[in-house]
Amino acid sequence: MIKEVIVVEGRDDTVAIRRAVEADTIETGGSAINKMTLRKIALAQERRGVIILTDPDHAGERIRKIIASKVPGCKQAFIPEAEATRKGDIGVENASPEAIRHALARVHTTVEGADPLIEWADLIDAGLITHPNAAARRMALGNILGIGYCNGKQLHKRLAVFQISREEFASALAQIESEGL
């Protein structure tokens, strides 16, 4: 049984989570998160801890940001878009039990206000910004590190708030290079 409560978007996501692990969930009901749902998430965070596991799409990112801003200290897990897509539909409900377990095994804790360990110049030097393949490289890096896909500015912030070390960053970059990206 996972100690923390997992926050997902809907009922189908809860079903997918329960196929993969024994855990309790809170469903946001989509991107229109109401005050009552935020109160439940805050109570769960206070009592047991919370893991946010939303869809790897724009709406999922929006929900993730709302929760993280209203309920500090939540852990976050990410499923790569390719592992959460079936017949063009993106969502946690489409992920295999293995993909869900893998995401939950690589949970990140947000450390707000942390100094970045990876500088903006490092992202430029690594071809993650202002490079012809920057978006593809960021997607690969996000998948390897388990922090999801994001634009350059969001990547810099996630590397800081999740305290990704220079070693983890270098190892992920080496893997990207070995894959020819």
N, C-alpha and C positions, 0 to 999 in steps of 0.2 A: 504494500500500500504506500503510495506517495503521500508524504506528510502534508505538503502544500496543496492548496486548492488551485486547480488549473482554470484560468479564465479563457473561455472560447466564445465564438460568435453565436452559435446556434445549437439546436438539438442534434442535428446530424454530426456536428463536431464532437459532442458529448458521446455519441454512440461510437464514433471512431476511436476516441480516447479510451473508452472502456473495453474496446476490442484489443487494445494494445497494453494497457496497464490498469491496475486497480487504483482509482483516484476519484475524488470528488471534483465537480466542476461548477462554475458559475457561468451562465450564458448571458451575453450582453444583449442578445436580441438584435444584432446588427450594429450599424454605426451610430444609431441614435441612442446613446447610452443615457439612461435617466438617472436622477439623483438617488433613487432607491437602489439601483444596481450598483452605483458607486459606493453607497453606504455598505452594501453587502460585501463588496470587494475590500473596502477599508477594514471591516470587521474581520474578514478572513485573513487579511494581511497581519493584523494585530494579533490574532489568536494562533494561526497556523503557518502563515506565509502564503504568498501568491506567486504562481508562475503564469505569465501571460503567453498564450500560444494562439495567435490569431492567423488568419489567412495571409499568405505572402503576396498581397496585392495592395492597391492604394487604400481601400476601405479598411483592411486589416492594420495597415500602418497608422491610419487615422485613429482607430480604436486604441491601439497600443500607446500612442502619444497622449491621448486623453487620459487613459488610466494612469500612465506613468507620471503625468503632471498632477493628478488629483490624489494619487495614492503612492507616495514615495516608498522606495525600497523594494519594489516588486522585482522578482526575478523574471528573466525573459528567455524564451526558447523559440527557435526559428526552424521551420521546415523549408528547404529549398523549393522554389517554384516548380522545378521539374519533377520533384517528388510529390507535389501536391496538386498536380494537374491530370485530369482525366477527361478526354474528349473535349478539350478546350475550356473546361470548367476548373477554376483554381479554388482550392479550399482545403482546410484541414481534413474535412470529411472524405477527400479523395486520396489521402496519404495512406500508405500501407502501415500496418502495426509496427513493422521494423523501422520505418521512417519516423514515426511518432516516438518510439522508444529511443532512437538515436538522437532526436532533437532534445528530448527530456534528459538524456544523459549528458548533454552539453549545455546545460542551463548557465546563463550569465547573470550575475548580480550587478545592478547598476550602482556605480559609485559617483554620485552627483558632485560636481565641483572639483573632480580629480584633475590633476595636471596631466596633459596628454603625454604619453610615452612615445607616440609616433607623431612627428611634426608634419605640417602641411607640405614642406619641401620633400619629405620622405615619400609622400603620396605622388607628387609630381615625378620624382626620380624613379619611382616604381611603375610609372605608366598607368596610374590609376586615375589621373586627372590630365586633361589636355593631351591625350594620346588617342590615335585613331581607334584603338580597341579598348579604350578606358572602361566603357560600360561593361563589356564582356569580362574584362579583367576584374572589375569590382564585384561582379556577380560570382565569379569563380572564387575570389578571395572571401566574400561573405559566406559562401557555402562551405569552404574549407574551415573557416574560423567559427562557423555556426552563429553568425550575427546577422544573417539575411542580406538581401540586396538593398542598396541605397545609393543615392547620388554622392558626389565627392564630399560635399559639406557634411552630410549625414554620416558618411563613413568616418570622417575625421572625428566627429562627436562620439560615434559608437565605439571607436577604438579607445577613446579616452574614458567614457563612462563605464565600459566593460573592462578597463585596464588591461587591454591586450598588450602583452610584452613585446619588446623588440625581437625576441627569439621566436615567439609564435608568429609574428608578422613576417620575419625573414624566412621561416620554414614554409609558410603558406605561399609566399612569393616564389620560393624555389620550386614548389609543386606546380604552380601556375606556369613557370618557365619550362618545366619538364614536359608539360602538356602542350607546349607550343603556342601559348596565348601571349 
